């Protein structure tokens, strides 16, 4: 358990240092694919965009600007209905 936490901590430090040379770091509120109020979290190299109203549904996980998640255009701008 301690070894896992140590590896996770080292990984976090490395990822943080990789993003230190960029200026577009942090969290911002954006409209993405028609969904308002999304949260964009980035370190400059990696970026996630999530919809908090849906429990944190990830719309995008991009590495160096390329989204690696499946994108279904049929749900763009859809209305989120509590389930």
C-alpha positions as CSV (number, residue, x, y, z in Angstrom):
1,X,0.0,0.0,0.0
2,X,2.8,2.4,0.9
3,X,4.7,1.6,-2.3
4,X,1.5,2.3,-4.4
5,X,1.0,5.7,-2.7
6,X,4.7,6.5,-3.2
7,X,4.5,5.6,-6.9
8,X,1.3,7.6,-7.3
9,X,2.9,10.6,-5.6
10,X,6.0,10.5,-7.8
11,X,3.7,10.2,-10.9
12,X,1.8,13.3,-9.8
13,X,5.0,15.3,-9.3
14,X,6.3,14.2,-12.7
15,X,3.0,15.2,-14.5
16,X,3.0,18.5,-12.6
17,X,6.5,19.3,-13.7
18,X,5.8,18.3,-17.3
19,X,3.0,21.0,-17.4
20,X,5.1,23.6,-15.6
21,X,6.5,25.0,-18.9
22,X,3.1,25.9,-20.3
23,X,0.9,28.8,-19.4
24,X,-2.6,27.2,-19.9
25,X,-2.8,25.4,-16.6
26,X,-5.7,25.2,-14.3
27,X,-9.5,24.9,-14.1
28,X,-12.0,26.9,-16.2
29,X,-15.7,26.9,-17.0
30,X,-16.5,26.3,-20.7
31,X,-19.3,25.4,-23.1
32,X,-18.3,22.2,-24.9
33,X,-20.3,20.5,-27.6
34,X,-23.4,22.4,-26.6
35,X,-23.2,21.5,-22.9
36,X,-22.9,24.7,-20.7
37,X,-21.1,24.8,-17.4
38,X,-18.5,22.2,-18.2
39,X,-15.2,22.2,-16.3
40,X,-11.9,22.1,-18.2
41,X,-8.9,20.9,-16.2
42,X,-5.5,21.0,-17.9
43,X,-1.8,21.0,-17.2
44,X,-1.0,22.1,-20.7
45,X,-0.3,18.6,-22.1
46,X,-3.3,16.7,-20.8
47,X,-6.9,18.0,-20.6
48,X,-10.2,16.7,-19.3
49,X,-13.6,18.3,-19.9
50,X,-16.4,17.1,-17.6
51,X,-20.1,17.9,-17.0
52,X,-20.6,18.4,-13.3
53,X,-24.4,18.3,-13.7
54,X,-24.2,14.7,-14.8
55,X,-22.0,13.6,-12.0
56,X,-18.7,14.4,-13.8
57,X,-19.4,12.7,-17.1
58,X,-16.2,13.0,-19.1
59,X,-16.7,14.5,-22.6
60,X,-13.1,14.7,-23.5
61,X,-9.7,13.4,-22.3
62,X,-7.1,14.9,-24.6
63,X,-3.4,14.3,-24.7
64,X,-1.4,17.0,-26.6
65,X,-4.7,18.3,-28.1
66,X,-6.1,15.0,-29.3
67,X,-9.2,13.5,-27.7
68,X,-8.8,9.8,-27.0
69,X,-12.4,9.2,-25.9
70,X,-15.2,8.1,-28.3
71,X,-17.4,11.0,-29.4
72,X,-21.0,10.4,-30.3
73,X,-22.3,13.5,-32.1
74,X,-25.9,12.4,-31.4
75,X,-25.6,13.5,-27.8
76,X,-24.0,16.9,-28.5
77,X,-26.0,19.6,-26.7
78,X,-28.4,17.1,-25.3
79,X,-30.5,17.8,-22.3
80,X,-29.3,16.0,-19.2
81,X,-32.2,14.3,-17.5
82,X,-31.8,13.0,-14.0
83,X,-31.9,9.3,-14.1
